[in-house]
Amino acid sequence: MALIKCRECGAEVSDQAAACIKCGAPIIVDLEEKILCWNCKHEYSNALDNCPSCGKSRSVYVDFFMAVGSVLKNGAAVFIGIIVLIFLIKFC
């Protein structure tokens, strides 16, 4: 059991609870992967193509870095990603 914050009132409630004990709002545990908007830094669902906050679309480069980072998961991923990105910008 973990304590999470209610989305409505901010009270700490169990992640197993059906509703907040303070305000009665339903508790929804979000298990989907989130990404950070490159423009406004708003966190949103990986399933969306555009940021709901600023409307900017996900770039191919963001998807590329996510893929490289998930495969290597270390500092080498960042270095290799930057080299490939520079190559793509310069020659494509």
KEVOFI-426579 format. One record per residue (C-alpha): residue number from 0; residue in one letter; x, y, z negated. Coordinates in nm, 4 decimals, decimal comma. Layout:
N
> num	residu	c1	c2	c3
> NUM	a	X	Y	Z
...
***
This chain:
92
> num	residu	c1	c2	c3
> 0	m	0,0000	0,0000	0,0000
> 1	a	0,1311	0,3431	0,0946
> 2	l	0,0055	0,6870	0,0076
> 3	i	-0,0791	0,9132	0,2989
> 4	k	-0,2218	1,2632	0,3172
> 5	c	-0,5848	1,3206	0,4084
> 6	r	-0,6111	1,5034	0,7429
> 7	e	-0,8928	1,7220	0,6089
> 8	c	-0,7970	1,8279	0,2549
> 9	g	-0,4361	1,7097	0,2159
> 10	a	-0,5040	1,4902	-0,0881
> 11	e	-0,2909	1,1785	-0,1309
> 12	v	-0,4935	0,8623	-0,0677
> 13	s	-0,4191	0,4970	-0,0059
> 14	d	-0,3668	0,3941	0,3549
> 15	q	-0,6061	0,1065	0,2781
> 16	a	-0,8920	0,3388	0,1754
> 17	a	-1,1893	0,3868	0,4068
> 18	a	-1,2439	0,7489	0,3032
> 19	c	-1,0720	1,0254	0,1062
> 20	i	-1,1675	1,0184	-0,2625
> 21	k	-1,1574	1,3990	-0,2805
> 22	c	-1,3451	1,5174	0,0317
> 23	g	-1,4961	1,1970	0,1733
> 24	a	-1,3317	1,2293	0,5162
> 25	p	-1,2648	0,8960	0,6884
> 26	i	-0,9054	0,7749	0,6641
> 27	i	-0,7556	0,6892	0,9998
> 28	v	-0,4100	0,5330	0,9975
> 29	d	-0,2398	0,6251	1,3230
> 30	l	-0,0184	0,3405	1,4437
> 31	e	0,0520	0,4611	1,7965
> 32	e	0,3913	0,5982	1,8936
> 33	k	0,4309	0,9757	1,8859
> 34	i	0,6571	1,1994	2,0901
> 35	l	0,7729	1,5554	2,0383
> 36	c	0,6891	1,8182	2,3009
> 37	w	1,0080	1,9581	2,4535
> 38	n	0,8492	2,3028	2,4785
> 39	c	0,6542	2,3739	2,1576
> 40	k	0,7798	2,0849	1,9371
> 41	h	0,4216	1,9657	1,8740
> 42	e	0,3969	1,5936	1,7968
> 43	y	0,1436	1,4083	2,0132
> 44	s	0,0494	1,0615	2,1356
> 45	n	0,2860	0,8856	2,3734
> 46	a	-0,0211	0,7834	2,5770
> 47	l	-0,0855	1,1445	2,6866
> 48	d	0,0861	1,2996	2,9874
> 49	n	0,0505	1,6619	2,8742
> 50	c	0,1022	1,8253	2,5354
> 51	p	-0,2416	1,9112	2,3902
> 52	s	-0,0945	2,2170	2,2196
> 53	c	0,0863	2,4002	2,5032
> 54	g	-0,0225	2,2001	2,8089
> 55	k	0,3303	2,1310	2,9328
> 56	s	0,3697	1,7986	3,1063
> 57	r	0,6153	1,5339	2,9972
> 58	s	0,9175	1,5421	3,2166
> 59	v	1,0876	1,2503	3,3829
> 60	y	1,3952	1,3394	3,1815
> 61	v	1,2070	1,2990	2,8515
> 62	d	1,0923	0,9517	2,9546
> 63	f	1,4451	0,8688	3,0639
> 64	f	1,5992	0,9713	2,7314
> 65	m	1,3336	0,7765	2,5388
> 66	a	1,4156	0,4637	2,7409
> 67	v	1,7920	0,5020	2,7042
> 68	g	1,7633	0,5781	2,3338
> 69	s	1,5443	0,2782	2,2644
> 70	v	1,7861	0,0451	2,4434
> 71	l	2,1124	0,1635	2,2897
> 72	k	1,9997	0,3312	1,9636
> 73	n	2,3306	0,4950	1,8871
> 74	g	2,5443	0,7962	1,9739
> 75	a	2,6492	0,6400	2,3027
> 76	a	2,2894	0,6670	2,4259
> 77	v	2,2964	1,0440	2,3940
> 78	f	2,6320	1,0729	2,5690
> 79	i	2,5326	0,8440	2,8565
> 80	g	2,1942	1,0136	2,8866
> 81	i	2,3517	1,3580	2,9154
> 82	i	2,5964	1,2372	3,1824
> 83	v	2,3166	1,0802	3,3875
> 84	l	2,0969	1,3894	3,3448
> 85	i	2,3767	1,6156	3,4699
> 86	f	2,4251	1,3835	3,7677
> 87	l	2,0501	1,3877	3,8477
> 88	i	2,0265	1,7662	3,8269
> 89	k	2,3385	1,8229	4,0366
> 90	f	2,2826	1,5663	4,3112
> 91	c	1,9069	1,5073	4,3332
***
